[in-house]
Amino acid sequence: VLNAIGRANVDAREGNLEYAVQVLEKAIQRDPKNADIALNLGNAYRKRDVGVGGKAYENYKLATQINPRFAYPYVRIAKIYETQKQWDLVLENLNKAVEVDPSFSLGYYELFFYYFFVKQDYAMAEQMLQKYVGSRPNEAQWEHDYLSAQLCWARKDYNCAVTKAENVKTNLGANVKPRILKLLAYSYLGKGDFATALKLQDKLAPLHINLFVE
């Protein structure tokens, strides 16, 4: 019960983080071999003590010691190192997450963005994307296509980006998201199709999004 109360306060937008820490500390004292409590306590400290990762790190490490097959804490540790730009340790912990749980989709998702944004190694990013997609076969296809379209755009394969992004736009219909229209517009710009890019800009204008102003 204490674990559930603490987690609820961590997850809530206006949750009481001080209270979350208190009840989760009490919970881990009562059940010191519960890796989920240690993870939630780490999350509580990380959210409460922004920019100070010491107590969060301690509890994430504790969670991995209690349950060495628990993948989530490794991703949380990686996110702490990400704020410090310690990229070797980010990669080490993300790799550890998918090593202990090869079906852990969040680990592949984070690895995709690590290789995409940090290393700009698009071949490795594509490998991680494929593993991510393979780990969640029942999820919405448009999300996978959107990530793939981003990768195509980064590689300057604008025809590929347009094809995939248009598929996403068609599948979502009236529920298409602005970020998809932005990606599509930039892809048409990359192709040199300024007329279509301007039409997409017109759709984004009511949202105060201007693609042509840095």
Backbone as a chain_set.jsonl record, in Angstrom:
{"seq": "VLNAIGRANVDAREGNLEYAVQVLEKAIQRDPKNADIALNLGNAYRKRDVGVGGKAYENYKLATQINPRFAYPYVRIAKIYETQKQWDLVLENLNKAVEVDPSFSLGYYELFFYYFFVKQDYAMAEQMLQKYVGSRPNEAQWEHDYLSAQLCWARKDYNCAVTKAENVKTNLGANVKPRILKLLAYSYLGKGDFATALKLQDKLAPLHINLFVE", "coords": {"N": [[0.832, -1.2, 0.0], [1.915, 1.263, 0.825], [3.869, 1.526, -1.116], [2.298, 1.82, -3.426], [0.988, 4.225, -2.837], [3.137, 6.011, -2.707], [4.168, 5.8, -5.344], [1.979, 6.776, -6.799], [1.955, 9.47, -6.043], [4.378, 10.292, -7.112], [3.917, 9.964, -9.824], [1.788, 11.66, -10.33], [0.833, 14.871, -11.617], [0.663, 17.044, -9.836], [1.672, 15.889, -7.549], [2.646, 15.11, -4.159], [5.818, 15.257, -3.494], [7.61, 15.194, -1.373], [6.164, 13.812, 0.519], [5.9, 11.431, -0.887], [8.561, 10.477, -0.919], [8.849, 10.043, 1.85], [6.926, 8.001, 2.447], [7.771, 5.976, 0.773], [10.346, 5.495, 1.677], [9.678, 4.423, 4.136], [8.366, 2.168, 3.211], [10.448, 0.701, 1.941], [11.992, 0.098, 4.121], [10.364, -1.668, 5.448], [10.133, -3.672, 3.591], [12.775, -4.648, 2.413], [13.75, -6.099, 0.259], [12.413, -5.595, -2.034], [12.414, -4.778, -5.249], [10.87, -3.118, -6.853], [9.906, -1.151, -5.125], [12.311, 0.124, -4.49], [12.953, 1.164, -7.011], [10.802, 2.99, -7.397], [11.285, 4.693, -5.268], [13.721, 5.76, -6.044], [12.801, 7.152, -8.293], [11.192, 9.034, -7.016], [13.051, 10.547, -5.531], [14.577, 11.515, -7.666], [12.766, 13.138, -9.029], [12.07, 14.935, -7.043], [14.492, 16.084, -6.188], [15.714, 17.837, -8.274], [18.299, 17.832, -10.603], [20.107, 16.836, -8.812], [21.419, 13.864, -8.417], [22.17, 11.898, -6.585], [20.811, 10.386, -4.389], [18.767, 9.271, -5.862], [20.218, 7.728, -7.7], [21.445, 5.899, -5.923], [19.237, 4.39, -5.065], [18.274, 3.343, -7.458], [20.448, 1.711, -8.139], [20.289, -0.006, -5.976], [17.893, -1.308, -6.598], [18.702, -2.8, -8.833], [20.492, -4.498, -7.629], [18.892, -5.95, -5.899], [17.199, -7.217, -7.71], [18.674, -8.494, -10.3], [17.735, -8.882, -12.876], [16.028, -6.895, -13.512], [15.08, -4.475, -15.63], [14.295, -1.76, -15.84], [15.552, 0.034, -13.872], [18.128, 0.424, -14.939], [17.731, 1.997, -17.195], [16.818, 4.305, -15.946], [19.111, 5.046, -14.53], [20.763, 5.557, -16.702], [19.499, 7.853, -17.686], [20.11, 9.68, -15.71], [22.883, 9.921, -16.067], [22.773, 10.964, -18.591], [21.961, 13.607, -18.23], [24.293, 14.599, -17.286], [25.882, 14.404, -19.394], [27.522, 12.197, -19.722], [28.265, 10.154, -21.822], [29.326, 7.609, -22.402], [28.662, 6.148, -20.14], [25.931, 6.357, -20.244], [25.375, 4.807, -22.542], [26.411, 2.352, -21.675], [24.644, 1.629, -19.584], [22.163, 1.569, -20.887], [22.609, -0.503, -22.684], [22.932, -2.526, -20.843], [20.355, -2.725, -19.843], [18.851, -3.88, -21.97], [20.247, -6.159, -22.177], [19.752, -7.62, -19.823], [17.059, -7.945, -20.116], [15.928, -8.886, -22.955], [13.549, -8.309, -24.265], [12.787, -5.793, -23.641], [11.275, -3.019, -24.46], [11.475, -0.235, -23.969], [14.184, 0.136, -23.492], [15.345, -0.305, -26.042], [14.127, 1.78, -27.387], [15.268, 4.057, -26.152], [17.917, 3.57, -26.85], [17.738, 3.818, -29.594], [17.297, 6.623, -29.856], [19.63, 7.509, -28.668], [21.648, 6.693, -30.486], [20.676, 8.028, -32.702], [20.433, 10.859, -32.098], [22.641, 11.564, -30.425], [25.016, 10.167, -31.261], [24.635, 10.198, -33.966], [24.697, 8.027, -35.608], [23.355, 6.46, -37.967], [22.971, 3.945, -38.999], [23.23, 2.206, -36.801], [21.162, 3.293, -35.314], [18.988, 2.539, -36.86], [19.084, -0.226, -36.519], [18.456, -0.428, -33.785], [15.911, 0.653, -33.869], [14.524, -1.298, -35.311], [14.672, -3.412, -33.513], [13.235, -2.306, -31.443], [10.686, -2.034, -32.611], [10.186, -4.74, -33.077], [9.907, -5.624, -30.488], [7.471, -4.792, -29.64], [5.012, -5.698, -31.026], [2.233, -5.329, -31.13], [1.603, -2.695, -30.965], [0.692, 0.654, -32.104], [1.039, 1.062, -35.545], [1.573, 3.47, -36.791], [3.213, 4.933, -35.086], [5.648, 3.611, -35.254], [6.198, 4.0, -37.959], [6.473, 6.746, -37.977], [8.828, 7.183, -36.472], [10.582, 5.864, -38.149], [10.36, 7.471, -40.414], [11.541, 9.815, -39.458], [14.163, 8.928, -39.294], [14.725, 8.444, -41.974], [14.563, 11.074, -42.921], [16.739, 12.254, -41.557], [18.795, 10.991, -42.828], [18.707, 12.204, -45.176], [17.143, 11.057, -47.089], [14.713, 11.914, -48.632], [12.506, 11.144, -50.158], [11.809, 8.673, -49.07], [11.208, 9.549, -46.463], [8.98, 11.203, -46.952], [7.149, 9.338, -48.0], [6.716, 7.577, -45.81], [5.865, 9.357, -43.802], [3.577, 10.427, -44.989], [2.0, 8.152, -45.01], [1.578, 7.876, -42.278], [0.142, 10.231, -41.788], [-2.163, 9.737, -43.308], [-3.176, 7.47, -41.99], [-3.807, 8.482, -39.461], [-5.584, 10.504, -40.018], [-7.972, 12.92, -39.234], [-6.891, 13.18, -36.767], [-4.24, 13.69, -36.95], [-0.982, 14.601, -35.862], [0.736, 17.675, -34.973], [3.568, 17.439, -35.042], [3.997, 15.529, -36.946], [3.089, 16.708, -39.272], [4.993, 18.732, -39.39], [7.372, 17.273, -39.796], [6.739, 16.175, -42.268], [6.5, 18.488, -43.827], [9.141, 19.506, -43.735], [10.388, 17.43, -45.027], [9.324, 17.58, -47.606], [10.391, 20.066, -48.233], [13.074, 19.332, -48.302], [13.032, 17.809, -50.591], [12.693, 19.754, -52.399], [10.181, 20.577, -53.017], [8.536, 23.128, -52.695], [5.978, 24.219, -52.831], [4.187, 22.302, -51.776], [5.23, 22.123, -49.219], [4.624, 24.691, -48.277], [1.839, 24.574, -48.197], [1.468, 22.796, -46.115], [2.588, 24.317, -44.108], [0.626, 26.275, -43.899], [-1.368, 24.845, -42.613], [-0.232, 24.509, -40.174], [0.049, 27.051, -39.203], [-2.111, 28.15, -37.575], [-1.407, 27.079, -35.152], [0.677, 28.523, -34.39], [3.13, 27.787, -35.391], [5.945, 28.184, -37.218], [7.626, 27.124, -39.902], [9.654, 28.265, -41.285], [11.14, 29.984, -39.893], [13.844, 30.298, -37.761]], "CA": [[0.0, 0.0, 0.0], [2.82, 2.411, 0.873], [4.504, 1.614, -2.437], [1.302, 2.362, -4.358], [0.759, 5.636, -2.493], [4.324, 6.754, -3.128], [4.219, 5.839, -6.812], [0.908, 7.658, -7.273], [2.383, 10.857, -5.839], [5.46, 10.564, -8.069], [3.365, 10.021, -11.184], [0.803, 12.743, -10.461], [1.387, 16.176, -11.987], [0.758, 17.87, -8.633], [1.886, 14.993, -6.425], [3.46, 15.571, -3.028], [7.048, 14.479, -3.62], [8.176, 15.004, -0.037], [5.384, 12.716, 1.113], [6.252, 10.223, -1.631], [9.835, 10.005, -0.38], [8.644, 9.553, 3.211], [6.214, 6.717, 2.495], [8.574, 4.959, 0.084], [11.416, 5.131, 2.603], [9.063, 3.52, 5.115], [8.069, 0.916, 2.523], [11.67, -0.071, 1.7], [12.423, -0.404, 5.417], [9.517, -2.814, 5.778], [10.324, -4.729, 2.59], [14.048, -4.236, 1.805], [14.088, -6.922, -0.901], [11.434, -5.296, -3.08], [13.083, -3.943, -6.253], [9.929, -2.112, -7.364], [9.903, -0.037, -4.17], [13.572, 0.848, -4.675], [12.817, 1.932, -8.25], [9.892, 4.109, -7.167], [11.957, 5.627, -4.371], [14.658, 6.469, -6.905], [12.029, 8.113, -9.097], [10.743, 10.11, -6.123], [14.205, 11.412, -5.266], [15.001, 12.184, -8.904], [11.797, 14.18, -9.349], [12.095, 15.946, -5.986], [15.8, 16.741, -6.121], [16.089, 18.073, -9.664], [19.702, 18.186, -10.798], [20.934, 16.15, -7.812], [21.024, 12.475, -8.675], [22.803, 10.961, -5.67], [19.885, 9.459, -3.74], [18.078, 8.524, -6.922], [21.169, 6.724, -8.195], [21.607, 4.869, -4.895], [18.074, 3.505, -5.039], [18.249, 2.591, -8.714], [21.444, 0.647, -8.002], [19.731, -0.976, -5.042], [16.904, -2.105, -7.327], [19.408, -3.781, -9.681], [21.114, -5.494, -6.753], [17.817, -6.808, -5.408], [16.749, -8.032, -8.844], [19.59, -8.221, -11.409], [17.044, -9.012, -14.168], [15.082, -5.784, -13.576], [15.675, -3.598, -16.645], [13.937, -0.344, -15.706], [16.514, 0.903, -13.176], [19.274, 0.749, -15.787], [17.347, 3.138, -18.026], [16.776, 5.485, -15.08], [20.506, 5.427, -14.292], [21.233, 6.154, -17.953], [18.949, 9.206, -17.809], [20.897, 10.541, -14.816], [24.15, 10.19, -16.746], [22.482, 11.793, -19.767], [21.954, 15.016, -17.803], [25.695, 14.954, -17.048], [26.555, 14.188, -20.684], [28.489, 11.1, -19.621], [27.627, 9.322, -22.837], [29.777, 6.22, -22.303], [27.882, 5.512, -19.083], [24.563, 6.245, -20.773], [25.331, 3.631, -23.422], [26.653, 1.15, -20.869], [23.447, 1.258, -18.837], [21.1, 1.187, -21.825], [22.94, -1.851, -23.163], [22.668, -3.455, -19.749], [18.903, -2.89, -19.734], [18.361, -4.849, -22.959], [20.943, -7.423, -21.929], [19.054, -8.38, -18.777], [15.703, -8.217, -20.606], [15.967, -8.655, -24.404], [12.248, -7.883, -24.78], [12.494, -4.52, -22.991], [11.126, -2.071, -25.563], [11.957, 1.094, -23.592], [15.628, 0.149, -23.669], [15.632, -0.127, -27.471], [13.674, 3.127, -27.74], [16.302, 4.981, -25.704], [19.112, 3.323, -27.662], [17.476, 4.435, -30.895], [17.53, 8.063, -29.788], [21.05, 7.726, -28.374], [22.409, 6.608, -31.736], [20.126, 8.998, -33.647], [20.733, 12.245, -31.768], [23.954, 11.78, -29.809], [26.105, 9.669, -32.105], [24.287, 10.363, -35.383], [25.051, 6.763, -36.27], [22.017, 6.099, -38.415], [22.908, 2.494, -39.198], [22.92, 1.62, -35.496], [19.829, 3.757, -34.941], [18.01, 1.694, -37.557], [19.078, -1.53, -35.852], [17.712, -0.297, -32.529], [14.509, 0.863, -34.219], [13.954, -2.589, -35.682], [14.499, -4.192, -32.285], [12.136, -1.669, -30.72], [9.445, -2.441, -33.277], [10.0, -6.168, -32.846], [9.575, -5.886, -29.081], [6.104, -4.307, -29.345], [4.286, -5.938, -32.285], [0.813, -4.991, -31.069], [1.427, -1.254, -30.824], [0.239, 1.377, -33.289], [2.025, 1.078, -36.621], [1.936, 4.835, -37.173], [4.332, 5.38, -34.261], [6.853, 3.031, -35.839], [6.432, 4.675, -39.238], [6.933, 8.106, -37.692], [10.24, 7.094, -36.111], [11.307, 5.494, -39.366], [10.384, 8.66, -41.271], [12.573, 10.691, -38.9], [15.46, 8.37, -39.67], [14.884, 8.718, -43.409], [14.846, 12.505, -43.08], [18.102, 12.516, -41.091], [19.713, 10.462, -43.842], [18.423, 12.989, -46.384], [16.361, 10.254, -48.025], [13.455, 12.635, -48.477], [11.406, 10.358, -50.735], [11.435, 7.705, -48.037], [10.573, 10.287, -45.365], [7.654, 11.627, -47.398], [6.279, 8.161, -48.117], [6.346, 7.079, -44.486], [5.103, 10.384, -43.085], [2.255, 10.497, -45.623], [1.258, 6.996, -44.51], [1.15, 8.21, -40.921], [-0.891, 11.258, -41.92], [-3.378, 9.085, -43.8], [-3.698, 6.572, -40.959], [-4.362, 9.246, -38.34], [-6.686, 11.323, -40.501], [-8.206, 14.192, -38.541], [-6.128, 13.186, -35.515], [-2.808, 13.828, -37.242], [-0.325, 15.461, -34.885], [1.559, 18.722, -35.592], [4.953, 17.023, -35.299], [4.018, 14.751, -38.186], [3.008, 17.691, -40.354], [6.298, 19.408, -39.455], [8.316, 16.364, -40.449], [6.341, 16.067, -43.662], [6.845, 19.741, -44.495], [10.585, 19.559, -43.904], [10.762, 16.423, -46.023], [9.019, 18.168, -48.915], [11.415, 21.09, -48.458], [14.284, 18.633, -48.697], [12.856, 17.376, -51.981], [12.579, 20.93, -53.255], [8.771, 20.803, -53.322], [8.201, 24.24, -51.815], [4.536, 24.46, -52.85], [3.543, 21.399, -50.815], [5.695, 22.522, -47.892], [3.87, 25.879, -47.887], [0.483, 24.148, -47.853], [1.541, 22.227, -44.775], [2.809, 25.454, -43.216], [-0.67, 26.923, -43.69], [-2.103, 24.05, -41.631], [0.424, 24.659, -38.871], [0.031, 28.461, -38.804], [-2.986, 28.426, -36.421], [-0.748, 26.615, -33.934], [1.829, 29.421, -34.205], [4.342, 27.079, -35.795], [6.477, 28.691, -38.477], [8.733, 26.257, -40.308], [10.645, 29.005, -42.04], [11.816, 30.917, -38.977], [14.599, 29.562, -36.753]], "C": [[0.871, 1.255, 0.0], [3.495, 2.625, -0.483], [3.551, 2.245, -3.447], [1.043, 3.842, -4.101], [1.938, 6.482, -2.965], [4.402, 6.9, -4.63], [3.169, 6.786, -7.366], [1.305, 9.121, -7.125], [3.52, 11.243, -6.779], [4.886, 10.782, -9.464], [2.425, 11.201, -11.391], [1.487, 14.063, -10.778], [1.607, 17.068, -10.762], [0.965, 17.004, -7.395], [2.791, 15.598, -5.36], [4.726, 14.72, -2.987], [7.719, 14.241, -2.274], [7.474, 13.843, 0.654], [5.717, 11.396, 0.427], [7.555, 9.628, -1.114], [9.64, 9.383, 0.998], [7.998, 8.167, 3.225], [7.019, 5.622, 1.802], [9.786, 4.562, 0.919], [10.884, 4.159, 3.669], [8.797, 2.151, 4.477], [9.321, 0.062, 2.339], [12.246, -0.603, 3.015], [11.636, -1.656, 5.799], [9.765, -3.992, 4.832], [11.607, -4.432, 1.803], [14.462, -5.053, 0.578], [13.125, -6.703, -2.061], [12.053, -4.3, -4.068], [12.167, -2.843, -6.778], [9.86, -0.913, -6.428], [11.171, 0.791, -4.342], [13.532, 1.705, -5.935], [11.943, 3.168, -8.026], [10.507, 5.152, -6.241], [13.011, 6.423, -5.145], [13.959, 7.516, -7.743], [11.578, 9.307, -8.251], [11.881, 11.083, -5.832], [14.609, 12.184, -6.522], [14.063, 13.341, -9.251], [11.818, 15.288, -8.305], [13.378, 16.771, -6.024], [16.341, 16.962, -7.533], [17.55, 18.519, -9.745], [20.649, 17.553, -9.799], [20.558, 14.674, -7.844], [21.515, 11.457, -7.674], [21.872, 9.931, -5.059], [19.094, 8.643, -4.754], [18.967, 7.399, -7.424], [21.309, 5.576, -7.196], [20.452, 3.879, -4.926], [17.902, 2.741, -6.342], [19.253, 1.44, -8.659], [20.953, -0.433, -7.054], [18.727, -1.884, -5.741], [17.582, -3.161, -8.199], [20.086, -4.851, -8.835], [20.074, -6.463, -6.204], [17.362, -7.766, -6.501], [17.618, -7.735, -10.063], [18.94, -8.312, -12.794], [16.035, -7.886, -14.384], [15.682, -4.706, -14.479], [15.435, -2.114, -16.394], [14.984, 0.505, -14.985], [17.712, 1.285, -14.034], [18.967, 1.935, -16.709], [17.314, 4.41, -17.184], [18.2, 5.977, -14.763], [21.076, 6.101, -15.529], [20.74, 7.585, -18.101], [19.665, 10.183, -16.863], [22.209, 10.91, -15.492], [23.954, 11.067, -17.981], [22.5, 13.273, -19.392], [23.374, 15.518, -17.566], [26.536, 14.82, -18.319], [27.704, 13.183, -20.583], [28.012, 9.972, -20.537], [28.074, 7.865, -22.787], [28.969, 5.466, -21.251], [26.404, 5.414, -19.456], [24.452, 4.969, -21.605], [25.503, 2.342, -22.631], [25.374, 0.696, -20.167], [22.27, 0.903, -19.745], [21.352, -0.207, -22.378], [22.67, -2.898, -22.094], [21.177, -3.731, -19.62], [18.399, -3.945, -20.716], [19.1, -6.173, -22.852], [20.182, -8.258, -20.911], [17.626, -8.716, -19.188], [15.645, -7.906, -22.102], [14.637, -8.23, -25.013], [11.862, -6.49, -24.279], [12.458, -3.398, -24.024], [11.658, -0.681, -25.223], [13.469, 1.212, -23.775], [16.016, 0.38, -25.119], [15.227, 1.272, -27.94], [14.737, 4.159, -27.364], [17.592, 4.802, -26.5], [18.946, 3.912, -29.055], [17.804, 5.919, -30.851], [18.979, 8.389, -29.427], [21.859, 7.723, -29.678], [21.947, 7.661, -32.746], [20.647, 10.407, -33.337], [22.167, 12.459, -31.269], [25.08, 11.387, -30.755], [25.89, 9.961, -33.584], [24.798, 9.179, -36.215], [23.739, 6.146, -36.731], [21.87, 4.605, -38.7], [22.567, 1.798, -37.879], [21.536, 2.053, -35.023], [18.764, 2.888, -35.605], [17.939, 0.311, -36.928], [18.258, -1.474, -34.568], [16.223, -0.08, -32.79], [13.835, -0.454, -34.559], [13.736, -3.467, -34.45], [13.358, -3.631, -31.442], [10.795, -2.101, -31.311], [9.156, -3.908, -33.009], [9.586, -6.507, -31.428], [8.161, -5.454, -28.718], [5.224, -4.455, -30.58], [2.835, -5.5, -32.282], [0.551, -3.5, -30.931], [1.081, -0.604, -32.158], [1.347, 1.474, -34.341], [2.462, 2.495, -36.962], [3.107, 5.36, -36.356], [5.655, 4.859, -34.811], [7.205, 3.735, -37.15], [6.959, 6.091, -39.017], [8.421, 8.112, -37.336], [11.095, 6.754, -37.329], [11.413, 6.678, -40.324], [11.421, 9.664, -40.774], [13.963, 10.236, -39.327], [15.738, 8.614, -41.149], [15.249, 10.181, -43.64], [16.285, 12.835, -42.678], [19.136, 12.048, -42.108], [19.6, 11.225, -45.165], [17.784, 12.146, -47.496], [14.933, 10.788, -47.959], [12.268, 11.906, -49.102], [10.892, 9.335, -49.731], [10.689, 8.407, -46.901], [9.155, 10.709, -45.726], [6.699, 10.444, -47.448], [5.795, 7.697, -46.754], [5.492, 8.099, -43.719], [3.706, 10.549, -43.679], [1.394, 9.32, -45.172], [0.728, 7.267, -43.101], [0.0, 9.208, -40.961], [-2.222, 10.651, -42.366], [-4.012, 8.225, -42.714], [-4.356, 7.323, -39.814], [-5.525, 10.136, -38.752], [-6.791, 12.642, -39.77], [-7.408, 14.304, -37.246], [-4.623, 13.329, -35.739], [-2.185, 14.873, -36.326], [0.575, 16.483, -35.575], [2.979, 18.27, -35.911], [5.074, 16.205, -36.577], [3.937, 15.69, -39.388], [4.323, 18.447, -40.502], [7.319, 18.532, -40.176], [8.018, 16.248, -41.932], [6.727, 17.331, -44.438], [8.344, 19.843, -44.742], [11.066, 18.547, -44.944], [10.464, 16.921, -47.433], [10.004, 19.291, -49.246], [12.713, 20.445, -48.933], [14.232, 18.167, -50.143], [12.839, 18.556, -52.95], [11.156, 21.231, -53.673], [8.253, 21.885, -52.369], [6.691, 24.486, -51.735], [3.826, 23.583, -51.82], [3.96, 21.747, -49.4], [4.915, 23.741, -47.389], [2.428, 25.534, -47.516], [0.446, 23.561, -46.441], [1.777, 23.319, -43.737], [1.489, 26.169, -42.909], [-1.498, 26.175, -42.649], [-1.531, 24.225, -40.228], [0.332, 26.079, -38.322], [-0.899, 28.74, -37.622], [-2.389, 27.98, -35.092], [0.493, 27.435, -33.609], [3.145, 28.706, -34.443], [4.761, 27.58, -37.158], [7.718, 27.901, -38.834], [9.89, 27.031, -40.912], [11.343, 30.069, -41.213], [12.53, 30.098, -37.915], [14.285, 30.143, -35.364]], "O": [[0.598, 2.202, -0.738], [3.667, 3.757, -0.934], [3.952, 3.105, -4.232], [0.895, 4.622, -5.042], [1.749, 7.546, -3.555], [4.668, 7.987, -5.141], [3.443, 7.525, -8.311], [1.012, 9.928, -8.007], [3.614, 12.398, -7.196], [5.318, 11.676, -10.191], [2.281, 11.69, -12.512], [2.576, 14.347, -10.281], [2.619, 17.764, -10.667], [0.49, 17.346, -6.312], [3.598, 16.485, -5.639], [4.702, 13.59, -2.499], [8.331, 13.195, -2.061], [8.11, 13.002, 1.29], [5.806, 10.359, 1.084], [7.647, 8.42, -0.895], [10.196, 8.324, 1.289], [8.461, 7.268, 3.926], [6.953, 4.46, 2.205], [10.212, 3.408, 0.875], [11.56, 3.203, 4.048], [8.976, 1.112, 5.113], [9.283, -1.151, 2.548], [12.914, -1.637, 3.025], [12.178, -2.585, 6.398], [9.626, -5.153, 5.217], [11.535, -4.009, 0.649], [15.447, -4.71, -0.075], [13.034, -7.534, -2.964], [12.196, -3.118, -3.755], [12.634, -1.754, -7.112], [9.765, 0.225, -6.889], [11.116, 2.021, -4.341], [14.015, 2.837, -5.935], [12.315, 4.272, -8.426], [10.281, 6.35, -6.408], [13.171, 7.624, -4.923], [14.451, 8.634, -7.893], [11.583, 10.447, -8.716], [11.695, 12.299, -5.882], [14.942, 13.367, -6.449], [14.507, 14.394, -9.709], [11.607, 16.455, -8.636], [13.348, 17.996, -5.906], [17.322, 16.333, -7.931], [17.976, 19.448, -9.059], [21.865, 17.707, -9.915], [19.498, 14.286, -7.353], [21.309, 10.26, -7.873], [22.108, 8.73, -5.189], [18.791, 7.472, -4.527], [18.525, 6.258, -7.559], [21.293, 4.409, -7.586], [20.661, 2.67, -4.825], [17.43, 1.605, -6.331], [18.948, 0.325, -9.082], [21.166, -1.623, -7.287], [18.71, -3.092, -5.505], [17.099, -4.289, -8.296], [20.238, -5.989, -9.279], [20.343, -7.656, -6.061], [17.166, -8.957, -6.263], [17.32, -6.795, -10.8], [19.528, -7.868, -13.78], [15.266, -7.924, -15.345], [16.688, -4.093, -14.124], [16.295, -1.292, -16.709], [15.283, 1.607, -15.446], [18.26, 2.375, -13.867], [19.834, 2.77, -16.969], [17.732, 5.472, -17.645], [18.453, 7.181, -14.734], [21.79, 7.099, -15.425], [21.475, 8.444, -18.586], [19.809, 11.365, -17.177], [22.605, 12.075, -15.493], [24.849, 11.816, -18.37], [22.999, 14.1, -20.154], [23.632, 16.719, -17.638], [27.738, 15.087, -18.317], [28.719, 13.306, -21.268], [27.439, 8.98, -20.087], [27.285, 6.972, -23.097], [28.63, 4.297, -21.436], [25.711, 4.49, -19.029], [23.552, 4.155, -21.398], [24.817, 1.353, -22.891], [25.059, -0.494, -20.159], [21.469, 0.031, -19.409], [20.423, -1.0, -22.524], [22.236, -4.011, -22.392], [20.779, -4.857, -19.319], [17.609, -4.811, -20.341], [18.64, -7.191, -23.37], [19.987, -9.458, -21.105], [17.041, -9.667, -18.67], [15.344, -6.774, -22.48], [14.602, -7.826, -26.175], [10.727, -6.057, -24.476], [13.505, -2.885, -24.418], [12.23, -0.013, -26.084], [13.972, 2.266, -24.167], [16.916, 1.171, -25.402], [15.895, 1.872, -28.781], [15.067, 5.034, -28.165], [18.282, 5.779, -26.79], [19.897, 4.442, -29.629], [18.516, 6.421, -31.72], [19.5, 9.428, -29.832], [22.648, 8.632, -29.936], [22.745, 8.131, -33.557], [21.228, 11.065, -34.2], [22.823, 13.428, -31.652], [25.986, 12.177, -31.018], [26.841, 9.972, -34.366], [25.258, 9.328, -37.347], [23.091, 5.407, -35.99], [20.765, 4.067, -38.647], [21.717, 0.908, -37.843], [20.818, 1.27, -34.402], [17.758, 2.545, -34.983], [16.857, -0.265, -36.814], [17.459, -2.37, -34.296], [15.376, -0.561, -32.038], [12.703, -0.701, -34.143], [12.737, -4.179, -34.357], [12.612, -4.377, -30.808], [9.882, -2.486, -30.581], [8.013, -4.281, -32.744], [8.984, -7.552, -31.186], [7.698, -5.72, -27.608], [4.744, -3.462, -31.125], [2.256, -5.316, -33.353], [-0.599, -3.083, -30.794], [1.167, -1.237, -33.21], [2.457, 1.917, -34.046], [3.601, 2.705, -37.38], [3.911, 6.144, -36.86], [6.656, 5.576, -34.832], [8.371, 4.027, -37.413], [7.792, 6.576, -39.783], [9.181, 8.942, -37.834], [12.188, 7.29, -37.508], [12.443, 6.864, -40.972], [12.106, 10.295, -41.579], [14.822, 11.047, -39.673], [16.859, 8.952, -41.527], [16.124, 10.495, -44.447], [16.969, 13.595, -43.363], [20.213, 12.632, -42.233], [20.299, 10.931, -46.135], [17.873, 12.478, -48.678], [14.062, 10.198, -47.319], [11.141, 12.038, -48.623], [9.685, 9.159, -49.569], [9.661, 7.918, -46.433], [8.237, 10.589, -44.914], [5.562, 10.542, -46.985], [4.605, 7.451, -46.562], [4.515, 7.733, -43.066], [2.748, 10.788, -42.943], [0.189, 9.475, -44.974], [-0.411, 6.934, -42.774], [-0.995, 9.05, -40.254], [-3.28, 11.016, -41.854], [-5.229, 8.241, -42.531], [-5.35, 6.86, -39.255], [-6.363, 10.485, -37.92], [-5.822, 13.396, -39.691], [-7.265, 15.394, -36.691], [-3.829, 13.113, -34.823], [-2.793, 15.907, -36.049], [1.122, 16.202, -36.642], [3.54, 18.667, -36.932], [6.127, 16.188, -37.215], [4.624, 15.494, -40.39], [4.727, 18.77, -41.619], [8.04, 18.999, -41.058], [8.932, 16.225, -42.757], [7.221, 17.251, -45.563], [8.772, 20.221, -45.833], [12.042, 18.793, -45.654], [11.258, 16.71, -48.35], [10.403, 19.451, -50.399], [13.37, 20.945, -49.846], [15.25, 18.132, -50.834], [12.955, 18.381, -54.163], [10.928, 22.039, -54.573], [7.61, 21.584, -51.363], [6.183, 24.91, -50.697], [2.965, 24.06, -51.08], [3.149, 21.677, -48.477], [4.582, 23.817, -46.207], [1.861, 26.146, -46.611], [-0.489, 23.803, -45.677], [1.242, 23.263, -42.63], [1.27, 26.616, -41.783], [-2.245, 26.791, -41.889], [-2.242, 24.106, -39.23], [0.513, 26.298, -37.125], [-0.52, 29.502, -36.733], [-2.808, 28.443, -34.031], [1.256, 27.111, -32.699], [4.147, 28.982, -33.784], [4.034, 27.425, -38.139], [8.741, 27.993, -38.156], [10.994, 26.5, -41.036], [12.04, 30.935, -41.741], [11.9, 29.287, -37.236], [14.817, 29.668, -34.361]]}, "num_chains": 1, "name": "protein.A"}
